[in-house]
Amino acid sequence: MHQNIQEITLTRKELYDLIWNEPVVKLAKDFGISDVGLAKVCRRHDIPLPPRGYWAKLQYGRRVPPRPALSNIRPLDEVISITGQQGNKLNTKKSKLSDIVESPPSLEVPESLIDPDPLIEKTAKIFRSARRSNGLIQPRKNSQIIDLHVSHACLERALCIFDTLIKALKQLDLSVTISKEPRVTFTEIEGERIEFQLKEELDNIPHTLTKAELRQTEKGYWYGIPKYDAVPSGRLTLSITNLDVRSLQRNWSDGKHQRLENRLESFLVGLFQASKAIKIERAEQKRREREWEAERLKQEEARRWQLLEKERVEKFQKNVSDWKLAQDYWDFIEQVEKSASNSNMEIPIEVQDWVEWAKQKVEHLDPLFHELPSLLSMDKFLEDNPYLK
């Protein structure tokens, strides 16, 4: 057996006493297993577990349900062996995405803040001092606080939920960061930034006219008067705000039969699933960008050859046109020379000069008087359009 593996042996009664003397999360760490794993061991051996919120109530001196008796279905001295890892931590146990999805840690939300995380403590101070209203709390601008949008009535509950979530992420060795402008709360999972927020849903109720609006309506003016008012509903929703994958869940809300506090494990799994999905989507986006770039280069190359072909045709047509025109010029010069040679008189010097000048001009015009490479070359066109080279 590997040297960092430890095996703990105790009776069913001893485990029962330990379970009801300290939280499962803490006890599981001592055993070197996950809290979910320890809870499974207890259920397998018919050992009752403290209900949600038990330890928070006990710490603040509130009434807690009595400890249930250990059933006699199984022997009290039944031997239970628990195999774990020495020095095991939640983050090493659940460092992989598959582990978190398969067996998320059990999260227990207290009814009031207990040793809150510094981010929660700062947020609570700013929110509690904000101006009270019937709507959502509006903290002062540029406050570097968690992304929270709730009314004063839901503030304490929301803070407890967010505090539990932040502590769970930090137990998994994940940091929680707040950006100032805009106010965004995020964590990084396997190199991917996951943004999340907690908000209170709003309900639309028929608008109650104010005295000023009543006077306005009496004059027949209804413009600018809303039909409905948005008021806080008391329903909380946790959302992953930068996830754009339709197949994955983005929102976890209070329901008719289940409160948000009981869905935090599912939300934690959702964060890790979002990390994987965002990584896949980012890789897919890079693949699409490479395809788009390859297609752009392909189209650019096709356009280049189209322009080159167009220029070749235009140059060919111009050469043919110049050649035909040059033939007419040659014929004309030849007729001038014949006319001058048929005369008994000596050809005037000015006619000789003109013939020499005309031949030079036609030679310049006639493409066949140039070297063949010059006739076929596209160098001039490419010089004028360097981006096609």
C-alpha positions, 0 to 999 in steps of 0.5 A: 500500500502507498505510504500516504494511504491511511486506514481508520478503523472504528465502531459504528457507535464511535463514528456516530458520536464523532459525526454529531460532535463536529461537522462532516466536512471537518471530520472528512478532512481528518479521515482523508476522504471527501465529505460526500464519501463520509456521508455515504459511509454513514448512510451505508451503516444507518448512521443519521447525519445532522440536518442542514444548518445544524452547526450554524444554529448550534454556534449561535445558541439557537435551538437545534433538533434533538440528536436522533438515536442510533438504530438497532438495525445493525450492531453498535459495535459493527467495525467500520474501516475508512481508507483515505489519504494522509494530509488530504485536502479538498483541492487535491481530492477534487482537482479534476473536473470529472471528480467534481462533476461526479461527486461535488462537495456538500455545501451547507448554508448557514442562516447568518454569516459566520466568519465571512470571507473578506469579499463578503464582509466588504460587500455586506458593509457597503450594501448595509450602508446603502440607501434603503428603498423598495427596490434593489440596493444600489451601492455606490459606483466603483465599489469593488464588491461581489456581483450582487443585485438584491433588495434589503429584504433578501440581503442577509440570505444572499450574503450567506449563499455567496459566502458559502460558495466563495468558501467552497471555491477556495477550499478547491484552491480556486480564487474569486476575483472582482473586477472594478469596471464593470463590476464582475465576479469571476473565478478561473477553472482550468485556465478559463474565466467563469463569471457569475452573479447572484440576483433577485428576480423582479415581478411586474405589478400594475403601476399605482398612479402618483398624485402628480400622475393622477392630475396628469391623467385628469387632463388627458395626458397618459404619456410617460406613465408606466403600466407596470412597476418592477418590484423585488420578488424574493426569488434568488437566482445564481447565474453564469454570465459569460456562458453561451452554450445552449446545451448547458444550464446557466441559471439556478433559482429558487423553485416551488419545492426547492430553495437556492441553498439546496442547489449550490452543489449543482451550481458548483458542478455547473461552474466546472462544466462551464469551464470545459464548455468554454475551453471547447468553444474557444478551441472551436472558435480558433478552428473557425478563425483558421478556416476563415483565414484560409478561405480569405487567402484562397479568395484573395489568391483567386482575385489576384489571378483574376486581376492578372488575367484581366491585365493580360487580356487588356495588354494583349488587346492593346498590343493587337490594336497597336500592331494593326495601327502600326501596319497602317502607318507602315503602309502609309510611310511606304506609299510616301517613299514610293511617291517620292521615288517615282518622281524625276526630281531628288527627294527633298530633304524635309521628306527624308527627315519626315520619313525617318521621324515617322519610322521611329514613331511607328517602331515605338508604337509597333509591339513587334519591334520590342523584345519578346519578354517585354511584350509578355512581361507583367512587371509593370502591372505588378509594380503598380499593384505590389499587394498582388505580388 
